[in-house]
């Protein structure tokens, strides 16, 4: 346990200012190297970086693109390598097979437009991705192959033995040099403008990953959205279970998020010394391992930082658990960006408390702000979510699923979504493309797949605060939506 210590007013101010400087940032891009000082390495993320685990699944904002970037940039790999010694990350060589900005650099990853063109020219998804692999290893080892992907695919068709020999030679080279080559795929939902083309190309990526298991030192690493990974048709090919059953879930739990926060505060130039005093002084390096992983130690630190209760006493909950619980989706997960947003806005909340860096009022305001950000993220990822959620405004949860279904039927939501998808090439929920007859039931399944609603019983659904608050959906005893707060002010 830490020695008892109470930070003075100056320490409180410095810690509040440090929290106020938190930057939730925008979504990371896999082709941009992360700043070394921004890298935090949760022990639980080791499997997501393991070259032998091909498929990594996670929701928006959990770090899929960030870890793609780490794996494909040597400086970042070298920085995290000591945290995960069993992975031998310093021995990895990597390239991006696809990413959000594919085609905007000189890498091997083809742009969505090029993928359409190659497909229309008669090249199957399997051929295209194998060509991407050839191009990537050729660039890594300075093998001479045709420069453009289209000419490389034509050459591969006409020179099958030479193409296969090139890959065998590359594998032998990496084995000899005790290296592993990774072909990293990110942002697969950007492969095309409709789920049919995305599905075909994604299955091609998965087939390539399965084929690459036959190499000793060349592997694929695929970062995939959670809802996409639940599409059974993606895995409808022989031995696909070898990839799917070994998938890694990328999540941030209580300890990782608070560990990140304390690591940030301890390294802050202006508030680092204040944080040391807050946790009891002495040698921070001795406390660091428990500070990053021990929930009891983390809880005590947070009580010193924010107070213990979400009000005058324990009835309304304790800050350490309340914050995470109210930022979580129905899978019990929250994203670093939601957490950072909540803490930054809590620090900016006025009037500022005198005895803590933040208090329960600021934390509530922070969760409300995080809800707005999280719903906006959903709108960026899912073209259909705005219309689906807007139709539910004013309803109250928990409720019978029929309440949601009736509102969508009343508003003609499914018909509007289908019309917009046809007229503007906007993407529908996956569930409406795999089972069109489900209609409103498909919307329920779509919201459940991305963690926006949960079935508590077959006749009772709920929506977490992180989505509910900004969407204007009520819950008895919950944080009031912004409109409800204005009406009562």
C-alpha positions as CSV (number, residue, x, y, z in Angstrom):
1,X,0.0,0.0,0.0
2,X,1.1,3.6,-0.6
3,X,2.1,5.9,2.3
4,X,-0.6,8.3,3.2
5,X,-0.2,11.7,1.5
6,X,-2.3,14.6,0.6
7,X,-1.3,16.9,-2.3
8,X,-1.3,20.6,-1.5
9,X,-3.3,23.2,-3.5
10,X,-0.4,23.9,-6.0
11,X,-0.1,20.2,-6.7
12,X,-3.9,20.0,-7.3
13,X,-3.8,22.9,-9.7
14,X,-0.8,21.4,-11.7
15,X,-2.5,18.0,-11.9
16,X,-5.8,19.6,-13.1
17,X,-3.9,21.5,-15.7
18,X,-2.1,18.4,-16.9
19,X,-5.5,16.6,-17.2
20,X,-6.8,19.6,-19.1
21,X,-3.9,19.2,-21.6
22,X,-5.0,15.7,-22.5
23,X,-5.6,15.4,-26.2
24,X,-8.1,12.7,-27.3
25,X,-6.8,13.3,-30.8
26,X,-8.2,11.9,-34.0
27,X,-8.1,8.4,-35.3
28,X,-4.6,7.2,-36.0
29,X,-3.6,6.1,-39.5
30,X,-1.6,3.0,-40.0
31,X,0.8,4.6,-42.4
32,X,1.8,7.4,-40.0
33,X,4.4,6.4,-37.3
34,X,3.3,7.1,-33.8
35,X,5.3,9.5,-31.6
36,X,7.4,7.4,-29.2
37,X,6.3,9.5,-26.2
38,X,2.6,8.6,-27.0
39,X,3.2,4.8,-27.0
40,X,1.7,2.9,-24.0
41,X,2.1,-0.8,-23.9
42,X,-0.5,-2.8,-22.0
43,X,0.7,-6.3,-21.2
44,X,-2.7,-7.7,-22.3
45,X,-2.1,-6.5,-25.9
46,X,0.8,-8.9,-26.4
47,X,-1.4,-11.3,-28.4
48,X,-2.6,-8.6,-30.7
49,X,1.1,-8.0,-31.7
50,X,2.0,-11.7,-31.9
51,X,3.1,-12.5,-35.5
52,X,1.7,-16.0,-35.2
53,X,-1.9,-14.7,-34.5
54,X,-3.2,-13.6,-37.8
55,X,-6.6,-12.0,-36.9
56,X,-7.1,-9.2,-34.4
57,X,-10.7,-8.0,-33.8
58,X,-11.7,-4.7,-32.0
59,X,-14.2,-1.9,-32.0
60,X,-13.7,1.7,-33.0
61,X,-10.9,3.5,-31.1
62,X,-9.3,0.5,-29.4
63,X,-6.0,0.9,-31.3
64,X,-6.2,-1.3,-34.4
65,X,-4.7,1.3,-36.6
66,X,-2.3,2.4,-33.9
67,X,-0.8,-1.1,-33.5
68,X,-0.7,-1.5,-37.3
69,X,1.4,1.6,-37.3
70,X,3.7,0.3,-34.5
71,X,4.2,-3.0,-36.3
72,X,5.1,-1.3,-39.6
73,X,7.5,1.3,-38.3
74,X,10.9,0.2,-37.0
75,X,11.4,2.9,-34.4
76,X,8.0,2.2,-32.8
77,X,8.6,-1.6,-32.9
78,X,12.0,-1.1,-31.2
79,X,10.4,1.0,-28.4
80,X,7.7,-1.6,-27.5
81,X,9.9,-4.7,-28.0
82,X,11.3,-4.8,-24.4
83,X,7.7,-4.9,-23.0
84,X,6.9,-8.0,-25.1
85,X,10.2,-10.0,-25.1
86,X,8.6,-13.3,-26.2
87,X,7.5,-11.7,-29.5
88,X,11.0,-10.7,-30.6
89,X,9.5,-7.6,-32.2
90,X,12.9,-6.2,-33.1
91,X,13.3,-9.1,-35.5
92,X,10.2,-8.2,-37.5
93,X,10.2,-6.6,-40.9
94,X,6.8,-5.4,-42.0
95,X,4.7,-3.7,-44.8
96,X,1.2,-2.6,-45.1
97,X,-1.0,-4.7,-47.4
98,X,-3.9,-2.3,-47.0
99,X,-4.8,0.7,-44.9
100,X,-7.0,3.8,-44.7
101,X,-4.8,6.0,-46.9
102,X,-3.7,3.2,-49.3
103,X,-2.6,4.5,-52.7
104,X,-1.5,7.9,-51.3
105,X,2.1,6.7,-50.7
106,X,4.5,4.5,-52.6
107,X,4.0,1.4,-50.6
108,X,2.6,-2.0,-51.7
109,X,-1.0,-1.3,-50.6
110,X,-3.4,-0.8,-53.4
111,X,-6.1,2.0,-53.3
112,X,-9.8,1.1,-53.4
113,X,-10.0,2.5,-56.9
114,X,-7.1,0.3,-58.1
115,X,-8.8,-2.7,-56.5
116,X,-12.0,-2.0,-58.4
117,X,-10.0,-1.6,-61.6
118,X,-8.1,-4.9,-61.1
119,X,-11.3,-6.7,-60.2
120,X,-13.0,-5.4,-63.4
121,X,-9.9,-6.6,-65.4
122,X,-10.6,-10.2,-64.3
123,X,-8.3,-10.6,-61.3
124,X,-9.7,-12.5,-58.4
125,X,-9.2,-11.2,-54.8
126,X,-6.8,-14.1,-54.1
127,X,-4.6,-13.1,-57.1
128,X,-4.6,-9.4,-56.1
129,X,-3.5,-10.0,-52.5
130,X,-0.9,-12.5,-53.5
131,X,0.4,-9.9,-55.9
132,X,0.5,-7.4,-53.0
133,X,2.6,-9.9,-51.0
134,X,5.1,-10.3,-53.9
135,X,5.4,-6.6,-54.3
136,X,5.9,-6.0,-50.6
137,X,8.6,-8.6,-50.1
138,X,10.3,-7.6,-53.4
139,X,10.5,-4.0,-52.1
140,X,11.9,-5.3,-48.7
141,X,14.6,-7.5,-50.3
142,X,15.3,-5.4,-53.5
143,X,14.1,-8.2,-55.8
144,X,13.4,-7.0,-59.3
145,X,9.7,-7.3,-60.3
146,X,7.4,-5.2,-62.5
147,X,6.7,-1.8,-60.8
148,X,3.0,-1.4,-60.9
149,X,0.6,-3.9,-59.3
150,X,-1.3,-4.4,-62.5
151,X,1.8,-5.3,-64.5
152,X,3.0,-7.5,-61.6
153,X,-0.3,-9.4,-61.6
154,X,0.0,-10.0,-65.3
155,X,3.7,-11.1,-64.9
156,X,2.6,-13.5,-62.0
157,X,0.0,-15.1,-64.2
158,X,2.5,-15.6,-67.0
159,X,5.3,-16.7,-64.7
160,X,3.7,-18.7,-62.0
161,X,6.9,-20.7,-61.2
162,X,9.0,-17.6,-61.0
163,X,6.5,-15.9,-58.7
164,X,6.4,-18.9,-56.4
165,X,10.1,-19.2,-56.4
166,X,10.5,-15.5,-55.4
167,X,8.3,-16.1,-52.3
168,X,10.2,-19.2,-51.3
169,X,13.5,-17.3,-51.7
170,X,12.1,-14.5,-49.6
171,X,10.9,-16.9,-46.9
172,X,14.4,-18.6,-46.8
173,X,16.1,-15.2,-46.5
174,X,14.0,-14.2,-43.5
175,X,14.6,-17.7,-41.9
176,X,18.3,-17.4,-42.4
177,X,18.4,-13.9,-40.8
178,X,16.2,-14.9,-37.9
179,X,13.5,-12.4,-39.0
180,X,9.8,-12.5,-39.6
181,X,8.1,-10.6,-42.3
182,X,4.6,-9.3,-41.6
183,X,2.1,-8.1,-44.2
184,X,-0.3,-6.0,-42.2
185,X,-3.9,-5.2,-43.2
186,X,-6.0,-2.5,-41.5
187,X,-9.2,-0.6,-42.2
188,X,-10.8,-3.5,-44.3
189,X,-14.1,-1.7,-44.1
190,X,-12.6,0.8,-46.6
191,X,-11.9,-1.8,-49.3
192,X,-15.0,-0.8,-51.2
193,X,-18.2,1.2,-51.2
194,X,-20.6,-1.7,-50.6
195,X,-20.5,-4.8,-48.5
196,X,-20.5,-7.2,-51.4
197,X,-17.2,-5.9,-52.8
198,X,-15.8,-5.5,-49.3
199,X,-16.8,-9.0,-48.4
200,X,-15.1,-10.6,-51.4
201,X,-11.9,-8.7,-51.0
202,X,-11.8,-9.3,-47.2
203,X,-12.3,-13.0,-47.8
204,X,-9.3,-12.8,-50.2
205,X,-7.2,-11.3,-47.4
206,X,-8.2,-14.1,-45.0
207,X,-7.4,-16.7,-47.6
208,X,-4.0,-15.2,-48.1
209,X,-3.4,-15.3,-44.3
210,X,-4.3,-19.0,-44.3
211,X,-1.9,-19.7,-47.2
212,X,0.9,-17.7,-45.5
213,X,0.8,-20.2,-42.6
214,X,2.7,-22.4,-44.9
215,X,5.7,-20.1,-44.8
216,X,8.1,-20.3,-41.9
217,X,8.9,-16.6,-41.7
218,X,6.2,-14.7,-43.6
219,X,2.9,-14.1,-41.9
220,X,-0.2,-11.9,-42.3
221,X,-1.6,-9.7,-39.6
222,X,-5.2,-8.6,-40.1
223,X,-6.9,-5.9,-37.9
224,X,-10.7,-6.1,-38.4
225,X,-13.7,-4.3,-37.0
226,X,-15.8,-6.4,-34.5
227,X,-19.0,-6.3,-36.6
228,X,-17.2,-7.3,-39.7
229,X,-15.7,-10.3,-37.9
230,X,-19.2,-11.6,-37.1
231,X,-20.1,-11.9,-40.8
232,X,-20.1,-15.7,-41.2
233,X,-19.9,-15.5,-45.0
234,X,-16.3,-14.1,-44.7
235,X,-15.2,-17.4,-43.3
236,X,-17.1,-19.7,-45.7
237,X,-14.0,-21.4,-47.2
238,X,-12.0,-24.5,-46.3
239,X,-10.0,-24.3,-43.1
240,X,-11.1,-20.7,-42.3
241,X,-11.7,-21.9,-38.7
242,X,-7.9,-22.0,-38.3
243,X,-7.9,-18.2,-38.6
244,X,-11.2,-17.4,-36.9
245,X,-10.7,-19.7,-33.8
246,X,-7.3,-18.1,-33.1
247,X,-8.5,-14.5,-33.4
248,X,-7.4,-12.0,-30.7
249,X,-9.8,-9.5,-29.1
250,X,-8.2,-6.1,-28.7
251,X,-9.8,-4.4,-25.7
252,X,-8.9,-1.9,-23.0
253,X,-10.0,-2.8,-19.5
254,X,-10.0,-0.8,-16.3
255,X,-6.4,-1.4,-15.5
256,X,-5.0,-0.5,-18.9
257,X,-6.9,2.8,-19.1
258,X,-6.0,3.9,-15.6
259,X,-2.5,2.7,-16.1
260,X,-2.2,4.8,-19.2
261,X,-3.5,7.8,-17.2
262,X,-1.0,7.4,-14.4
263,X,1.8,6.9,-16.8
264,X,0.9,10.1,-18.6
265,X,0.7,12.1,-15.3
266,X,4.0,10.7,-14.0
267,X,5.8,11.7,-17.2
268,X,4.3,15.2,-17.4
269,X,7.0,17.9,-17.2
270,X,5.0,20.3,-15.1
271,X,2.9,17.9,-13.0
272,X,5.1,14.8,-12.7
273,X,6.5,15.8,-9.3
274,X,3.0,16.6,-8.1
275,X,1.8,13.2,-9.1
276,X,4.7,11.6,-7.2
277,X,3.7,13.4,-4.1
278,X,0.1,12.5,-4.7
279,X,0.9,8.8,-4.7
280,X,3.0,9.0,-1.6
281,X,6.4,10.2,-2.7
282,X,9.6,8.1,-2.9
283,X,10.8,6.0,-5.8
284,X,8.1,5.9,-8.4
285,X,9.9,3.1,-10.3
286,X,9.1,0.8,-7.4
287,X,5.4,1.7,-7.5
288,X,5.1,1.8,-11.3
289,X,4.5,-2.0,-11.8
290,X,1.5,-2.0,-9.4
291,X,0.4,1.4,-10.5
292,X,-0.1,0.1,-14.0
293,X,-1.6,-3.3,-13.2
294,X,-3.0,-3.5,-9.6
295,X,-6.6,-2.3,-9.4
296,X,-6.5,-1.7,-5.7
297,X,-3.5,0.6,-6.0
298,X,-5.1,2.3,-9.0
299,X,-8.3,2.9,-7.1
300,X,-6.5,4.5,-4.2
301,X,-4.6,6.8,-6.5
302,X,-7.8,7.8,-8.3
303,X,-9.6,8.6,-5.0
304,X,-6.8,11.0,-4.2
305,X,-7.1,12.5,-7.6
306,X,-10.9,12.7,-7.9
307,X,-12.5,11.9,-4.6
308,X,-14.0,8.5,-3.7
309,X,-17.8,9.0,-4.3
310,X,-20.0,10.2,-7.1
311,X,-21.8,12.4,-4.6
312,X,-21.9,12.9,-0.9
313,X,-21.7,9.2,-0.1
314,X,-21.4,5.7,-1.6
315,X,-25.1,5.5,-2.7
316,X,-24.3,7.0,-6.1
317,X,-21.2,4.9,-6.7
318,X,-17.5,5.2,-6.5
319,X,-15.6,7.3,-9.0
320,X,-13.1,4.6,-10.1
321,X,-15.7,2.1,-11.2
322,X,-18.4,4.6,-12.1
323,X,-16.3,6.3,-14.7
324,X,-15.4,3.2,-16.6
325,X,-18.9,1.6,-16.3
326,X,-20.6,4.7,-17.8
327,X,-18.1,4.9,-20.7
328,X,-18.5,1.2,-21.6
329,X,-20.5,-0.3,-24.4
330,X,-22.6,-3.4,-24.0
331,X,-19.5,-5.6,-24.2
332,X,-18.2,-3.9,-21.1
333,X,-15.5,-2.2,-23.1
334,X,-14.5,1.4,-23.6
335,X,-12.1,3.1,-25.9
336,X,-9.0,5.2,-24.9
337,X,-10.4,8.2,-26.7
338,X,-13.7,8.1,-24.7
339,X,-11.7,7.8,-21.5
340,X,-9.3,10.6,-22.4
341,X,-12.2,12.8,-23.5
342,X,-14.0,12.3,-20.2
343,X,-10.9,13.1,-18.1
344,X,-10.0,16.1,-20.1
345,X,-13.5,17.6,-19.9
346,X,-13.7,16.7,-16.2
347,X,-10.6,18.8,-15.6
348,X,-12.1,21.8,-17.6
349,X,-15.4,21.7,-15.6
350,X,-16.2,24.8,-13.6
351,X,-16.3,25.6,-10.8
352,X,-13.2,23.6,-10.1
353,X,-13.0,21.7,-6.9
354,X,-10.5,22.9,-4.2
355,X,-9.5,19.6,-2.7
356,X,-9.1,17.4,-5.8
357,X,-7.9,17.7,-9.4
358,X,-11.4,16.7,-10.6
359,X,-14.6,15.8,-8.8
360,X,-17.9,13.8,-9.4
361,X,-19.5,16.8,-11.1
362,X,-16.7,17.1,-13.6
363,X,-16.7,13.3,-14.2
364,X,-20.4,13.4,-15.1
365,X,-19.8,16.3,-17.5
366,X,-16.9,14.4,-18.9
367,X,-19.0,11.3,-19.6
368,X,-21.6,13.5,-21.3
369,X,-18.9,15.0,-23.6
370,X,-17.5,11.5,-24.3
371,X,-21.0,10.4,-25.3
372,X,-21.1,13.1,-27.9
373,X,-17.7,12.1,-29.3
374,X,-18.5,8.4,-29.3
375,X,-21.8,8.9,-31.2
376,X,-19.9,11.1,-33.7
377,X,-17.4,8.3,-34.2
378,X,-20.2,5.9,-34.9
379,X,-21.5,8.3,-37.6
380,X,-18.1,8.3,-39.2
381,X,-17.9,4.5,-39.3
382,X,-21.5,3.6,-40.0
383,X,-23.3,5.7,-42.6
384,X,-26.6,4.4,-41.4
385,X,-26.3,5.0,-37.7
386,X,-27.5,8.6,-37.6
387,X,-30.9,7.9,-39.1
388,X,-31.3,4.7,-37.0
389,X,-30.5,6.5,-33.7
390,X,-32.4,9.7,-34.6
391,X,-35.6,7.7,-35.0
392,X,-35.3,6.5,-31.4
393,X,-34.9,10.0,-29.8
394,X,-37.2,10.5,-26.8
395,X,-37.7,6.8,-26.1
396,X,-36.8,5.3,-22.7
397,X,-34.7,2.2,-21.9
398,X,-34.8,-0.5,-20.8
399,X,-37.8,-1.4,-22.9
400,X,-39.3,-4.2,-25.0
401,X,-37.5,-4.6,-28.4
402,X,-40.9,-4.0,-30.1
403,X,-40.7,-0.3,-28.9
404,X,-37.6,0.2,-31.1
405,X,-39.1,-1.9,-34.0
406,X,-42.3,0.1,-33.9
407,X,-40.5,3.4,-34.1
408,X,-38.4,2.4,-37.1
409,X,-41.5,1.0,-38.8
410,X,-43.4,4.2,-38.1
411,X,-40.6,6.4,-39.5
412,X,-39.9,4.1,-42.5
413,X,-36.3,3.9,-41.4
414,X,-35.3,0.7,-43.3
415,X,-36.9,1.9,-46.5
416,X,-35.0,5.2,-46.3
417,X,-31.7,3.4,-45.7
418,X,-32.2,1.2,-48.7
419,X,-33.2,4.1,-50.9
420,X,-30.1,6.1,-49.8
421,X,-27.8,3.1,-50.3
422,X,-29.1,2.7,-53.9
423,X,-29.0,6.4,-54.7
424,X,-25.8,7.4,-53.0
425,X,-23.8,4.2,-52.7
426,X,-24.0,4.5,-48.9
427,X,-23.4,1.3,-47.0
428,X,-26.1,-0.5,-45.2
429,X,-25.7,-2.4,-42.0
430,X,-24.1,-5.8,-42.7
431,X,-27.1,-7.5,-41.2
432,X,-29.4,-6.0,-43.9
433,X,-27.2,-7.3,-46.7
434,X,-26.8,-10.8,-45.4
435,X,-30.5,-11.2,-44.5
436,X,-32.6,-8.6,-46.3
437,X,-35.8,-10.0,-45.1
438,X,-35.0,-9.1,-41.5
439,X,-35.7,-5.4,-42.0
440,X,-36.2,-3.7,-38.6
441,X,-35.0,-6.9,-36.9
442,X,-31.7,-6.5,-38.8
443,X,-31.3,-3.0,-37.3
444,X,-31.6,-4.5,-33.8
445,X,-29.0,-7.1,-34.7
446,X,-26.7,-4.4,-36.2
447,X,-26.9,-2.3,-33.0
448,X,-26.2,-5.3,-30.9
449,X,-23.2,-6.3,-33.0
450,X,-21.5,-3.0,-32.4
451,X,-22.3,-2.9,-28.7
452,X,-24.9,-0.1,-28.8
453,X,-27.7,-2.2,-27.4
454,X,-27.9,-5.4,-25.3
455,X,-30.7,-7.9,-24.7
456,X,-31.1,-8.3,-20.9
457,X,-33.8,-10.8,-21.6
458,X,-35.6,-11.7,-24.9
459,X,-38.2,-9.0,-24.0
460,X,-35.9,-6.3,-22.6
461,X,-33.2,-4.3,-24.2
462,X,-30.9,-1.6,-22.8
463,X,-28.6,1.0,-24.2
464,X,-25.4,2.1,-22.3
465,X,-25.0,5.8,-21.3
466,X,-22.0,6.3,-23.7
467,X,-24.5,6.1,-26.6
468,X,-27.8,6.9,-25.0
469,X,-27.0,10.3,-23.6
470,X,-26.1,12.1,-26.8
471,X,-28.8,10.2,-28.7
472,X,-31.5,11.8,-26.5
473,X,-32.7,8.4,-25.3
474,X,-33.9,8.4,-21.7
475,X,-33.3,6.0,-18.8
476,X,-34.9,6.3,-15.4
477,X,-32.2,7.2,-12.9
478,X,-29.5,7.7,-15.6
479,X,-27.5,10.7,-16.8
480,X,-30.1,12.9,-18.5
481,X,-29.7,13.5,-22.2
482,X,-28.6,17.1,-23.1
483,X,-32.2,18.0,-24.2
484,X,-33.6,16.9,-20.9
485,X,-31.1,19.0,-19.0
486,X,-32.0,22.1,-21.0
487,X,-35.7,21.6,-20.5
488,X,-35.2,21.5,-16.7
489,X,-32.7,24.4,-16.5
